[in-house]
Amino acid sequence: MAHVGRLSPTKRRQRNYHPTSRMTLSDPKHQRPSLFFSSSSSSSPSSAARPTPLVLALQAQWSLLQQHLQLGAIPISAERDLLKVLESLPENKNTILSDVEGVLPYILAFAVAPIPSERTQVIALGAMQAIVGSLITVWGKKAAAVLVHDFLTVEHNALHALGVALSVALEDGETEGVGDVVMELNRVDSGKKMRQGRNTTLTETRSSIIGGALELLMMMVSLSTTTAAAALTHPKLLHAILSCLPQATPTQACDVANIFLALGAVDGAAEVLVASRAYHGVVHYIRMGAHVGVGVSHPNATVTALCLFLKFVVRLAGNPAAFAVLQEYSGTPHVMEELLCGQWGELVATGCQWLVRIMEQHTTQCVGFITDLLLKTRVGEQLSSMLLWPSSMATYAALAALCWRWFSLVSPATVGSFLVSNPNALLSLLQSLATTSLTKTRRQQQQEERKPLLIGDAASGLREGANGSSMVRQMLTEIVCALGISYGLANRELRAAIHRVAFCRLSPVTQEEVQKRVRAILAGVDDSYFEDEYPTVMVPRRNPRGINISLPEKNLVESSAETDDDDGDHGGDATNGGNSKKTRPLNDAEGVRSLSTGKQWRSFMLHALTRLFRGNARGTVKSGSMVQGHPLGAATGLHRMPNLHSARQNPQNNHAVTATAVATVTSSIQLGVVQRAEQMGGTFYLDSIRVILRLAHYYKHASGKEDFHGAATCRSASAHSVHRGGKAPNPWAPPEKVESTRRWGVEEVRRSDVVLFFVSYDNIVAELAEALEAVEEHTRNLGQQLQVCPTRALHRRCVLNDLYLHVYPSIHMFLRFIQHHMARSRPVLQVIAESERAVHSGNILDLYEAVGHCVGASVSSPGNTTIESQ
């Protein structure tokens, strides 16, 4: 193909694209294809070149085909003769590239309809794709785009020809309406049969024709923007493309999605695509894929098609008519739930971008949509759990944090109510803010400072090229802003409830650390981030003295009154401890103040978060009757935990909690899985305590039953000697009530009695061995404490005895059980991945039961299941 370069693209553009103009149009033997092509003036005979043998062969086949059509019968030999010419095209690729204008019209004519056969149409479509692809490689995109638009689109009306080819392949002379296509998608989605009277099963050849036409059309509209704009003026072509979706293969669906993506990039295309109801069909296809499930027959192709369609709806999400389409369908929140809670990361990321785009473009109109999304679906729980995904998935965590920030901007009251009713979601926000590592080298810090935060469309996309540290910084910034907005813009009752939930789960050390992080993060945010991303918000002045509060739990508001300062000191610069007397824009007549500049937003959020993590929850904590005077543990972050023993004795006091942690933690265990767990916060420690209590409760009842049967046996065996010789009852008989002396509550559990571990999914093999080592060493320490514990400390010895003999040997067995089956069964890894992507001291019991069900083992009795028995 070296000699092809002699025909430069510049000379090509200067030539008149009329390859058959050298023919005499009156001569029927040399008539150009005229089935779908407009006539054009011929060039001067002196400038015409001599036709190549390939062009002459195509002309002869076209003339014969016209004669056979006039006679009304096509002989069998016509297909054989045309196949010989078409199959010789790869051998004449240099000739084709040197005389594109003479070859393309005939090949396009043979590719339009199955004449003389469907096989010839498939080969002609493949030849068209190969020629256009070769033009891009040899000439370049610009010259090829000019040829595609001027020669194929304008002069030979190729878009109309391809629309007819799709309609004929679908066995429908006139393309059906988009409403019928949507109804067809609904039938497929609901599992109903398609309507009768139409051949809904495409043959393999017809499916190849549809695939070839779609691929050629995708190449044309992707190559030339003017061709894409011209395609928008062909409504029948849009209908024909959409009609392919109900019967399209996953690969063909990808081609349809790429076509719509290219069309959507044209200015003003959103109105045309929504008006032609093409957007409706795409949304229904997404709903069908999300509801039925992806990855059944062609996993990668199906997921790719859904991702491409999601990118298309993301591009059109700013159009008001497109948003009205989403509002018309009441199941849109559930579609979003299926996307965000799925197992495919690409769908989750693109679904987050779609959600952010909707809230970004329709902030005031989507309040009801966000309310349904948070209160009627699992989207809130899923987005909060994504914040705790490992650092290798920081992009998804940053997208989830971005969704939370827009939730707070759209409807802070809804977000506040959701966080109060779902404390785990709030704890996930706080945990990611408190535990995410920010340690970087000085060089990385300098590079980070030069990179501004992603704003606008870049924030919605969160470019994949960004490094992990920038994603972490973006995530923490969005979390801080989400917390500040939802807390600062909420009413007083919600602020009090949020403060109670946050304060009762964080230790003073953790609160201080979080406040330091908040100040550092907000100080590093540029003002343009707030000014470009945040709308202007009018905040009313709060005057607590003039507000009448009517709450069933009035003491809750009173307990948080000291954290809800008046806005009189709100004008101070929070970064300087509130000592500055700088004022804010304030409209005294209306009693409102404006948040518009970056400085105002930063000061507002910093002040709100300072109030959130300051003060105490007065009136919300009651000490139990058996509280030990140990100071709070700083590493665990747990400030209060339920007094289960007092709750059992006094069922009416359901809110009684107590502080039970000690400051001295066992120093012998310095493994990585333990150190990571020590920084997880109070909820993590509370979950670990629940596991210990469940195991202790199980073994206490099991041993109680054994003691009861043993006592009955002893009494029956010594019945003859109870009153023998008038003596007293047998002194060696067991007492009547033994378990009362062994009864102990959570108050007796000290911080040193509990070992925490956190095994991440990414390094589960090595870290699971470390967790086993940590449990073994902790069990030995418990045995040593039991040996030196005085006998008069009966409750303390009972606690140590149960932990040493029952609880931690069981946890050790659970870890060995998981380790054993993890190496032999891939579904076990899937179970671990779906369970927080970790094995830790708070979920070990539930995970043990889940793995047991996965491998078909009976795990109803924790003490009876061992590796050997399985």
C-alpha positions in Angstrom: 0.0 0.0 0.0 3.0 2.3 -0.3 1.8 3.8 -3.6 -1.4 4.9 -2.0 0.3 7.8 -0.3 0.7 9.5 -3.7 -3.0 10.5 -3.5 -2.9 13.0 -0.7 -6.0 13.9 1.3 -5.7 17.4 0.1 -6.1 16.3 -3.5 -9.0 14.0 -2.5 -10.9 17.0 -1.0 -10.3 19.0 -4.2 -11.7 16.3 -6.4 -15.4 16.3 -7.1 -16.9 13.2 -5.4 -18.7 11.8 -8.4 -16.9 8.6 -9.3 -19.5 7.6 -11.9 -19.6 11.0 -13.6 -17.4 9.7 -16.4 -20.1 7.3 -17.4 -22.8 8.3 -19.9 -26.0 8.4 -17.8 -28.0 7.6 -20.8 -26.2 4.3 -21.3 -28.1 1.7 -19.1 -24.9 -0.4 -18.9 -23.1 2.3 -17.1 -25.8 3.8 -14.8 -24.7 4.5 -11.3 -26.8 3.1 -8.4 -29.9 5.2 -8.0 -32.0 3.4 -5.5 -31.3 5.8 -2.6 -28.8 8.2 -4.2 -29.5 11.7 -5.4 -28.4 12.7 -8.9 -25.5 15.2 -9.4 -24.0 17.0 -12.2 -21.2 15.3 -14.0 -17.7 16.6 -14.3 -16.0 17.3 -17.6 -15.0 14.3 -19.6 -11.5 15.5 -20.0 -10.9 15.4 -16.2 -12.4 11.9 -15.8 -10.0 9.0 -15.3 -10.3 5.5 -16.8 -12.4 3.1 -14.6 -10.5 0.4 -12.8 -11.4 -3.3 -13.5 -13.0 -3.5 -10.0 -15.3 -0.6 -10.8 -16.2 -2.1 -14.2 -17.1 -5.4 -12.5 -19.3 -3.7 -9.9 -21.0 -1.7 -12.7 -21.7 -4.9 -14.6 -23.2 -6.6 -11.6 -25.3 -3.5 -10.8 -26.6 -3.4 -14.4 -27.5 -7.1 -14.4 -29.3 -6.7 -11.1 -31.3 -3.8 -12.5 -32.3 -5.9 -15.5 -33.3 -8.9 -13.3 -35.4 -6.6 -11.1 -37.2 -5.2 -14.1 -38.0 -8.7 -15.3 -39.2 -9.7 -11.9 -37.0 -12.7 -11.4 -33.5 -13.0 -10.1 -31.7 -16.2 -11.2 -29.7 -18.4 -8.8 -26.5 -17.6 -10.6 -26.8 -13.8 -9.7 -25.8 -14.4 -6.1 -22.9 -16.6 -7.1 -21.6 -14.0 -9.6 -21.9 -11.1 -7.2 -20.2 -13.0 -4.4 -17.2 -13.6 -6.6 -16.8 -9.8 -7.0 -17.5 -9.0 -3.4 -15.1 -11.7 -2.1 -12.4 -10.2 -4.2 -12.5 -6.9 -2.5 -9.8 -7.7 0.2 -7.4 -8.6 -2.6 -8.0 -5.2 -4.2 -7.6 -3.0 -1.2 -5.0 -0.8 -2.8 -7.3 -0.3 -5.8 -10.2 0.6 -3.5 -8.2 3.2 -1.6 -7.0 4.8 -4.9 -10.5 5.0 -6.3 -12.8 5.3 -3.3 -15.4 7.5 -5.1 -15.8 4.9 -7.8 -16.2 1.8 -5.5 -18.2 3.0 -2.5 -21.5 3.9 -4.2 -21.9 0.4 -5.6 -20.9 -1.4 -2.4 -23.4 0.8 -0.5 -26.1 -0.1 -3.0 -25.5 -3.8 -2.5 -25.5 -3.2 1.3 -28.9 -1.5 1.5 -31.3 -4.5 0.8 -31.0 -8.3 0.6 -30.8 -8.3 -3.2 -30.0 -10.7 -4.6 -29.6 -12.4 -1.1 -29.0 -11.6 2.5 -25.5 -13.1 2.3 -24.4 -10.6 -0.3 -25.8 -7.8 2.0 -23.8 -9.0 4.9 -20.5 -9.1 2.9 -21.2 -5.7 1.4 -21.8 -4.1 4.9 -18.5 -5.7 6.1 -16.7 -4.3 3.1 -18.1 -0.8 3.8 -16.8 -1.0 7.4 -13.4 -2.1 6.2 -13.1 0.7 3.7 -14.1 3.4 6.1 -11.7 2.0 8.7 -8.9 1.9 6.2 -9.6 5.5 5.2 -9.2 6.6 8.8 -5.8 4.8 9.0 -4.4 5.9 5.7 -5.9 9.4 5.3 -6.4 10.4 8.8 -9.6 11.3 10.7 -10.1 14.8 9.3 -9.9 13.8 5.6 -12.0 10.7 6.2 -14.6 12.7 8.1 -14.9 15.1 5.1 -15.4 12.1 2.7 -17.9 10.4 5.0 -20.0 13.6 5.3 -19.7 15.1 1.8 -19.7 12.0 -0.3 -21.7 9.4 1.7 -24.1 11.5 3.8 -24.9 14.4 1.6 -24.4 13.1 -2.0 -25.4 9.5 -1.6 -27.9 9.8 1.4 -26.2 6.9 3.2 -28.2 7.6 6.5 -31.5 7.0 4.8 -30.1 3.9 3.2 -28.9 2.5 6.5 -32.3 3.2 8.1 -34.0 1.3 5.3 -31.5 -1.6 5.8 -32.4 -1.8 9.5 -36.1 -1.7 8.8 -35.9 -4.5 6.2 -33.7 -6.6 8.4 -36.3 -6.3 11.2 -39.0 -7.5 8.7 -40.9 -4.2 9.0 -41.3 -2.1 5.9 -42.1 0.9 7.9 -40.2 1.4 11.2 -42.5 1.0 14.1 -43.1 3.9 16.5 -41.0 4.4 19.6 -44.1 3.9 21.8 -44.4 0.3 20.4 -40.7 -0.2 21.1 -41.1 0.9 24.7 -44.1 -1.4 25.1 -41.9 -4.2 23.6 -39.2 -3.5 26.2 -41.8 -3.6 28.9 -43.0 -7.0 27.7 -39.4 -8.3 27.8 -38.9 -6.8 31.2 -42.0 -8.3 32.7 -41.4 -11.7 31.2 -44.4 -11.6 28.9 -44.4 -12.9 25.4 -43.9 -10.4 22.6 -46.9 -9.7 20.5 -48.1 -12.2 18.0 -48.2 -11.7 14.3 -44.6 -10.7 14.0 -41.5 -12.9 13.6 -39.7 -11.9 16.8 -36.9 -14.4 16.3 -34.2 -13.1 14.0 -32.1 -15.5 11.9 -28.4 -15.4 12.3 -28.0 -13.8 8.9 -30.5 -11.0 9.7 -28.8 -10.4 13.0 -25.5 -10.0 11.2 -27.1 -7.5 8.9 -28.4 -5.5 11.8 -25.0 -5.6 13.5 -23.2 -4.6 10.3 -25.5 -1.6 9.7 -25.3 -0.5 13.3 -21.5 -0.7 13.3 -21.2 1.2 10.0 -23.6 3.9 11.3 -21.6 4.1 14.6 -18.3 4.6 12.6 -19.9 7.4 10.5 -21.5 9.4 13.4 -18.4 9.0 15.6 -16.1 10.1 12.8 -18.0 13.2 11.7 -19.9 15.5 13.9 -21.7 17.0 11.0 -22.9 13.5 10.0 -24.2 13.0 13.6 -26.0 16.3 13.3 -27.5 15.2 10.0 -28.7 11.9 11.6 -30.7 13.9 14.1 -32.8 15.2 11.2 -33.8 11.6 10.2 -36.6 10.6 12.7 -37.1 7.3 10.9 -33.5 6.4 11.3 -33.7 7.1 15.1 -36.8 4.9 15.3 -35.1 2.1 13.4 -32.1 2.2 15.7 -34.3 2.1 18.8 -36.3 -0.7 17.3 -33.2 -2.9 17.3 -33.0 -2.8 21.1 -35.6 -5.5 22.0 -33.9 -8.1 19.9 -30.3 -6.8 20.0 -27.4 -8.8 21.2 -25.2 -7.3 23.9 -22.6 -6.2 21.3 -25.3 -4.6 19.1 -26.7 -2.9 22.2 -23.2 -1.4 22.7 -23.2 -0.1 19.1 -26.6 1.5 19.7 -25.3 3.1 22.9 -22.3 4.4 21.1 -24.5 5.9 18.4 -26.7 7.7 20.9 -23.5 8.9 22.7 -22.2 10.4 19.5 -25.6 12.0 18.7 -25.9 13.3 22.3 -22.6 15.2 21.9 -24.1 17.5 19.2 -25.4 20.9 20.4 -29.1 20.9 20.9 -29.4 17.1 20.5 -31.0 16.6 23.9 -34.3 18.2 22.9 -34.4 16.2 19.7 -33.6 12.9 21.4 -36.2 13.5 24.1 -38.9 14.7 21.7 -38.3 11.6 19.4 -38.7 9.5 22.6 -35.3 7.9 22.0 -34.5 8.9 25.6 -37.6 7.0 26.8 -36.4 3.8 25.1 -32.9 4.1 26.6 -34.3 4.6 30.1 -36.5 1.6 29.7 -33.5 -0.5 28.6 -31.6 0.6 31.7 -34.5 -0.3 33.9 -34.8 -3.7 32.2 -31.1 -4.4 32.7 -31.1 -3.3 36.3 -34.2 -5.3 37.2 -33.5 -8.5 35.3 -29.8 -8.5 36.0 -26.6 -8.2 33.9 -24.0 -10.7 33.0 -26.2 -13.6 32.3 -25.0 -14.7 28.8 -22.4 -12.1 27.9 -21.3 -10.5 31.1 -18.7 -8.0 29.8 -20.7 -6.9 26.8 -23.9 -6.5 28.8 -22.3 -4.5 31.5 -20.5 -2.4 28.9 -23.8 -1.7 27.1 -25.5 -0.6 30.4 -22.5 1.6 31.2 -22.6 3.3 27.8 -26.4 3.9 28.1 -25.8 5.3 31.6 -23.2 7.7 30.2 -25.8 8.8 27.6 -28.4 9.6 30.2 -25.8 11.3 32.3 -25.1 13.6 29.3 -28.8 14.4 28.9 -29.5 14.7 32.6 -29.3 18.4 32.5 -32.2 18.7 30.1 -35.5 19.6 31.9 -37.5 17.4 29.6 -35.3 14.4 30.3 -35.7 15.0 34.0 -39.5 15.1 33.5 -39.3 11.7 32.0 -37.6 10.3 35.1 -40.2 12.0 37.3 -43.0 10.4 35.3 -41.9 6.9 36.3 -42.4 6.3 40.0 -39.9 3.4 40.0 -36.8 5.6 39.2 -35.5 5.5 42.8 -35.7 1.7 42.8 -33.8 1.6 39.4 -31.1 3.8 41.0 -31.1 1.4 44.0 -30.5 -1.6 41.7 -27.6 0.2 40.0 -25.9 1.4 43.2 -26.3 -1.8 45.1 -25.1 -4.0 42.2 -21.9 -6.1 42.1 -20.4 -4.3 39.1 -18.1 -1.4 40.0 -18.6 0.3 36.6 -22.3 0.4 37.0 -22.0 1.7 40.6 -19.6 4.5 39.5 -21.7 5.6 36.5 -24.9 5.4 38.6 -23.3 7.7 41.1 -22.4 10.1 38.3 -26.0 10.0 37.1 -27.3 10.8 40.5 -24.9 13.7 41.1 -25.7 15.1 37.7 -29.4 15.1 38.4 -29.0 16.8 41.8 -26.5 19.3 40.3 -28.8 20.4 37.4 -32.1 20.2 39.2 -31.3 21.1 42.8 -34.7 22.6 43.6 -36.9 20.2 41.6 -35.5 16.9 42.9 -36.3 17.2 46.6 -39.1 14.7 46.4 -36.9 12.3 44.4 -34.1 12.5 47.0 -36.6 12.0 49.8 -37.9 8.8 48.2 -34.4 7.7 47.4 -33.2 7.9 51.0 -36.3 6.9 52.9 -37.7 4.1 50.6 -34.6 2.4 49.2 -31.2 1.1 50.4 -29.2 3.8 48.6 -28.3 5.6 51.8 -26.9 2.5 53.4 -25.0 1.5 50.3 -23.4 5.0 49.8 -22.4 5.1 53.5 -20.8 1.6 53.3 -18.9 2.7 50.2 -17.0 5.2 52.3 -15.3 2.4 54.2 -14.1 0.5 51.1 -10.4 -0.1 51.0 -7.9 2.5 49.6 -7.7 0.7 46.3 -11.3 1.7 45.7 -10.9 5.3 46.6 -12.6 6.5 43.5 -15.9 4.8 44.5 -15.6 6.2 48.0 -15.1 9.7 46.6 -18.2 9.4 44.4 -20.2 8.2 47.3 -19.0 11.2 49.4 -19.9 13.5 46.5 -23.5 12.1 46.5 -23.7 12.7 50.2 -22.7 16.3 49.8 -25.3 16.9 47.1 -27.9 15.1 49.3 -27.2 17.7 52.0 -27.5 20.6 49.6 -30.7 19.4 48.0 -32.6 18.4 51.2 -30.6 18.9 54.5 -33.7 18.0 56.5 -34.1 14.7 54.8 -30.5 13.9 55.2 -30.6 14.8 58.9 -33.7 12.6 59.5 -32.0 9.7 57.7 -28.8 10.0 59.7 -30.8 10.1 63.0 -32.9 7.1 62.0 -29.9 5.2 60.6 -27.0 5.8 63.1 -24.8 3.4 61.2 -24.8 5.7 58.2 -23.7 8.6 60.4 -21.0 6.5 62.0 -19.7 5.5 58.6 -19.3 9.1 57.7 -17.5 9.8 61.0 -15.4 6.7 60.9 -14.1 7.4 57.4 -13.4 11.0 58.5 -11.5 9.9 61.6 -9.6 6.8 60.4 -8.7 7.5 56.8 -4.9 7.9 56.6 -3.6 11.2 55.5 0.1 10.5 55.8 2.0 11.5 52.7 5.5 12.4 51.8 6.5 16.0 51.5 6.9 15.6 47.7 3.4 14.2 47.4 2.0 17.0 49.5 3.6 19.6 47.2 2.1 17.8 44.2 -1.3 17.7 45.9 -1.2 21.5 46.6 -0.7 22.2 42.9 -3.9 20.2 42.0 -7.2 22.0 42.7 -10.2 20.0 43.9 -12.3 18.5 41.1 -15.3 20.7 40.5 -18.1 20.8 38.0 -18.2 18.0 35.5 -14.8 16.9 36.6 -16.2 16.2 40.0 -19.0 14.2 38.5 -16.6 12.2 36.5 -13.8 11.9 39.0 -11.2 11.3 36.3 -9.7 7.8 36.4 -6.2 9.1 36.0 -6.2 10.8 39.4 -4.0 9.1 42.0 -5.3 7.6 45.1 -4.2 10.4 47.5 -6.1 13.0 45.5 -9.2 10.8 45.6 -8.8 10.5 49.4 -8.5 14.2 49.8 -11.6 14.7 47.6 -13.5 12.1 49.6 -12.7 13.7 53.0 -13.5 17.2 51.7 -17.0 16.0 50.5 -17.6 14.2 53.8 -16.7 17.3 55.8 -19.0 19.5 53.7 -21.8 17.0 53.8 -21.7 16.8 57.6 -21.4 20.6 57.9 -24.3 21.3 55.5 -26.7 18.7 56.9 -26.0 19.7 60.5 -25.8 23.5 60.0 -28.9 23.8 57.8 -31.1 21.4 59.9 -33.6 22.6 62.4 -32.8 22.6 66.1 -34.4 19.2 66.9 -32.5 17.4 64.2 -29.2 19.1 65.3 -29.8 17.9 68.8 -30.5 14.4 67.7 -27.5 14.3 65.3 -25.3 15.7 68.1 -26.5 13.0 70.5 -25.8 10.2 68.1 -22.3 11.5 67.2 -21.3 12.4 70.7 -22.4 9.1 72.3 -20.3 7.1 69.8 -17.0 9.1 69.9 -14.5 9.4 72.7 -13.1 12.8 73.7 -9.8 11.9 72.0 -11.6 10.9 68.8 -13.6 14.1 68.9 -10.5 16.2 69.2 -8.8 14.3 66.4 -11.9 14.8 64.1 -11.9 18.6 64.9 -8.3 18.9 63.9 -8.9 17.1 60.7 -11.9 19.3 59.9 -9.9 22.4 60.4 -7.0 21.1 58.3 -9.3 19.9 55.4 -11.3 23.1 55.2 -8.1 25.2 55.4 -6.8 23.4 52.3 -10.0 24.0 50.2 -9.8 26.8 47.6 -12.6 29.4 47.6 -13.4 28.5 44.0 -14.5 25.1 45.1 -17.4 26.6 47.0 -18.2 29.4 44.6 -18.4 27.2 41.5 -20.1 24.2 43.1 -22.4 25.6 45.8 -25.6 27.5 45.2 -26.4 30.7 47.1 -28.3 29.7 50.3 -30.3 32.0 52.5 -30.0 30.9 56.1 -32.5 32.4 58.7 -31.1 33.8 61.9 -31.7 31.5 64.8 -32.8 33.0 68.1 -33.2 30.1 70.6 -34.9 32.3 73.2 -37.8 33.1 70.9 -38.4 29.6 69.6 -41.1 27.4 71.1 -39.9 23.8 71.1 -42.5 21.0 71.3 -40.8 17.7 71.4 -41.9 14.5 73.1 -38.3 14.2 74.4 -37.8 17.8 75.6 -34.8 16.8 77.7 -33.0 15.9 74.4 -33.1 19.4 73.2 -32.2 20.8 76.6 -29.2 18.5 76.8 -27.8 19.8 73.5 -28.6 23.5 74.2 -25.1 24.2 75.0 -23.9 22.9 71.6 -26.5 25.0 69.8 -25.0 28.5 70.2 -26.8 31.6 69.1 -25.8 33.1 65.8 -24.5 36.1 67.6 -21.1 34.4 67.8 -21.6 32.8 64.4 -20.0 35.7 62.7 -16.7 35.1 64.3 -13.9 33.4 62.4 -14.0 29.8 63.6 -10.5 29.2 62.5 -9.3 31.6 65.2 -11.4 30.0 67.9 -14.3 32.4 67.5 -12.4 35.4 68.9 -12.6 37.4 65.7 -15.5 39.8 65.3 -15.8 39.8 61.5 -19.4 40.2 60.4 -21.3 38.4 57.7 -23.8 39.7 55.1 -27.0 40.0 57.0 -30.4 41.2 56.0 -31.9 42.4 59.3 -35.2 43.2 57.7 -35.8 39.7 56.5 -33.8 38.0 59.3 -31.7 36.0 56.9 -28.1 35.9 55.9 -26.6 34.8 52.6 -24.0 32.0 52.0 -22.5 32.7 48.6 -18.7 33.2 48.8 -16.1 30.5 49.6 -15.1 32.3 52.8 -18.7 32.4 54.1 -19.3 28.7 53.3 -16.0 27.7 55.0 -16.7 29.6 58.1 -20.3 28.3 58.3 -19.2 24.7 58.0 -16.4 25.1 60.5 -18.7 26.7 63.0 -21.4 24.0 62.5 -18.9 21.1 62.9 -17.3 22.7 65.9 -20.7 22.7 67.6 -21.3 19.1 66.5 -18.2 17.8 68.1 -18.2 20.1 71.2 -19.9 19.8 74.6 -21.5 16.8 76.3 -24.7 14.9 75.9 -26.1 16.0 79.3 -29.2 14.1 80.3 -28.6 11.2 77.9 -26.4 9.0 80.1 -27.3 7.2 83.3 -24.8 5.2 85.3 -25.6 1.6 86.3 -25.5 0.4 89.8 -22.4 -1.7 89.3 -20.2 0.7 87.4 -16.5 0.4 88.0 -14.4 3.6 88.1 -12.2 3.1 85.1 -11.2 6.0 82.8 -12.3 5.9 79.2 -10.2 4.2 76.6 -8.7 6.7 74.1 -7.8 4.2 71.4 -11.2 2.6 71.1 -13.2 5.8 70.8 -16.1 4.2 72.8 -17.6 6.7 75.2 -20.7 4.8 76.3 -22.1 1.4 75.9 -25.3 -0.2 77.0 -25.6 -1.6 80.6 -27.2 -4.9 79.6 -27.2 -6.2 83.2 -29.1 -3.2 84.5 -31.4 -3.3 81.5 -32.4 -6.9 82.4 -33.0 -6.0 86.0 -35.0 -2.9 85.1 -36.9 -3.4 81.8 -38.3 0.1 82.0 -34.9 1.7 81.8 -34.0 1.0 78.2 -31.7 3.9 77.8 -29.3 3.1 80.7 -25.7 3.1 79.6 -22.4 2.9 81.3 -18.7 3.5 80.8 -16.7 0.4 81.2 -13.4 0.8 79.4 -10.0 1.1 80.9 -7.0 3.1 79.7 -4.4 0.4 79.9 -4.6 -1.9 76.9 -2.5 -5.0 76.7 0.8 -3.9 75.4 2.0 -7.4 74.3 -0.2 -7.4 71.2 1.2 -5.0 68.7 0.2 -6.7 65.5 -1.1 -4.7 62.5 -4.6 -6.2 62.6 -4.9 -5.2 66.2 -3.5 -1.7 65.8 -5.9 -1.1 62.9 -8.9 -2.2 64.9 -7.9 0.0 67.8 -8.5 3.0 65.6 -11.9 1.9 64.2 -14.0 3.8 66.8 -16.7 3.1 69.4 -19.2 1.3 67.2 -16.5 -1.3 66.3 -15.8 -1.9 69.9 -19.5 -2.2 70.7 -20.0 -4.8 68.0 -17.1 -6.8 69.4 -18.6 -6.7 72.9 -21.9 -8.0 71.4 -20.1 -11.0 70.0 -18.5 -11.7 73.4 -21.9 -11.4 75.2 -23.6 -13.7 72.7 -21.0 -16.4 73.1 -20.9 -16.0 76.9 -24.7 -16.2 77.0 -24.7 -19.4 74.9 -22.1 -21.2 77.0 -23.6 -20.1 80.3 -27.0 -21.7 79.3 -25.2 -24.8 77.9 -23.3 -25.3 81.1 -26.4 -24.5 83.2 -28.2 -27.4 81.5 -25.2 -29.7 82.2 -25.1 -28.6 85.9 -28.8 -29.3 86.2 -28.5 -32.8 84.9 -25.4 -33.4 87.0 -27.1 -32.3 90.2 -30.1 -34.5 89.5 -27.8 -37.5 89.1 -25.9 -36.7 92.3 -29.1 -36.3 94.3 -30.5 -39.7 93.0 -27.2 -41.4 93.8 -27.0 -40.2 97.3 -30.6 -40.4 98.2 -30.0 -43.3 100.6 -27.4 -41.3 102.7 -29.1 -38.0 103.0 -30.7 -38.7 106.4 -28.8 -41.8 107.4 -28.3 -42.1 111.1 -30.1 -38.8 111.6 -27.2 -36.9 110.1 -27.4 -33.7 108.1 -27.8 -33.8 104.4 -24.9 -34.9 102.3 -22.4 -32.0 102.4 -21.0 -33.1 99.0 -24.3 -32.6 97.2 -24.2 -29.7 94.7 -26.1 -26.6 95.8 -29.6 -25.9 94.4 -28.8 -22.7 92.6 -25.3 -22.7 91.1 -25.6 -20.3 88.2 -26.6 -17.3 90.4 -22.9 -17.2 91.6 -21.7 -17.2 88.0 -24.0 -14.4 86.8 -22.1 -11.4 85.5 -22.9 -8.4 83.4 -21.2 -6.3 80.9 -20.1 -4.0 83.7 -17.4 -6.6 84.7 -15.8 -6.6 81.3 -12.7 -4.4 81.2 -11.0 -3.0 78.1 -8.0 -5.3 78.7 -10.3 -8.3 78.5 -11.2 -7.7 74.9 -8.9 -8.0 71.9 -9.9 -6.3 68.7 -8.7 -7.3 65.2 -9.5 -6.2 61.7 -8.5 -8.4 58.7 -8.9 -6.6 55.4 -10.1 -8.5 52.3 -7.2 -7.3 50.2 -4.6 -9.1 52.4 -6.8 -11.7 54.0 -4.4 -14.6 53.9 -1.5 -13.0 55.8 -3.7 -10.9 58.1 -5.9 -13.9 59.1 -2.8 -15.6 60.4 -2.0 -12.5 62.4 -5.5 -12.5 63.9 -5.1 -16.1 65.0 -1.8 -15.2 66.6 -3.4 -12.2 68.4 -6.3 -14.4 69.7 -3.9 -17.0 70.9 -1.7 -14.5 72.8 -4.8 -12.8 74.3 -6.1 -16.2 75.5 -2.7 -16.8 77.2 -2.9 -13.4 78.9 -6.4 -14.2 80.1 -5.2 -17.5 81.6 -2.4 -15.6 83.5 -4.9 -13.0 84.8 -7.2 -15.8 86.0 -4.3 -17.4 87.9 -3.4 -14.3 89.8 -7.0 -13.1 90.3 -8.0 -13.4 94.0 -10.7 -15.9 94.9 -12.8 -13.4 96.7 -13.4 -11.5 93.4 -16.0 -14.0 92.3 -17.6 -11.9 89.5 -14.2 -11.1 88.1 -13.1 -14.7 88.1 -16.3 -15.7 86.4 -15.6 -13.2 83.6 -12.1 -14.3 83.1 -13.0 -18.0 83.3 -15.7 -17.7 80.6 -13.5 -15.6 78.3 -10.6 -18.0 78.8 -12.4 -21.3 78.5 -15.2 -20.6 76.1 -15.3 -17.2 74.3 -11.9 -16.8 72.8 -11.3 -20.5 72.1 -14.5 -20.3 70.1 -13.3 -17.2 68.3 -10.0 -18.9 67.5 -12.0 -21.9 66.2 -14.1 -19.5 64.0 -11.0 -18.0 62.5 -9.5 -21.4 61.8 -12.8 -22.6 60.3 -12.9 -19.6 57.9 -9.2 -20.0 57.1 -9.7 -23.7 56.3 -12.7 -23.2 53.9 -11.4 -20.0 52.4 -8.6 -21.9 50.8 -10.9 -24.6 49.4 -14.0 -22.7 48.3 -14.2 -19.6 46.1 -17.8 -18.9 47.3 -16.5 -18.4 50.8 -14.4 -15.5 49.5 -17.6 -14.0 47.9 -19.3 -14.3 51.3 -16.4 -12.4 52.9 -16.5 -9.8 50.2 -20.2 -9.2 50.7 -19.7 -8.9 54.5 -18.0 -5.5 54.8 -15.0 -6.9 52.8 -13.3 -7.8 56.1 -13.1 -10.3 59.0 -13.1 -8.5 62.3 -14.0 -9.0 65.9 -17.4 -7.5 65.4 -18.7 -9.7 62.6 -16.8 -13.0 63.3 -19.8 -14.8 64.6 -22.1 -13.8 61.8 -19.4 -14.5 59.2 -18.8 -17.9 60.7 -22.5 -18.8 60.4 -22.6 -17.5 56.8 -19.5 -19.5 55.8 -21.0 -22.5 57.5 -24.2 -22.2 55.4 -22.1 -21.6 52.3 -20.1 -24.8 52.7 -23.2 -26.8 53.9 -22.1 -27.2 57.5 -24.3 -27.1 60.5 -23.2 -24.2 62.7 -26.2 -23.8 65.0 -24.1 -24.8 68.0 -20.8 -22.8 68.1 -19.2 -25.3 70.5 -19.8 -28.4 68.4 -18.3 -27.3 65.1 -14.6 -27.8 64.4 -12.5 -28.1 61.3 -12.0 -31.8 61.7 -15.7 -32.5 62.0 -16.4 -30.6 58.7 
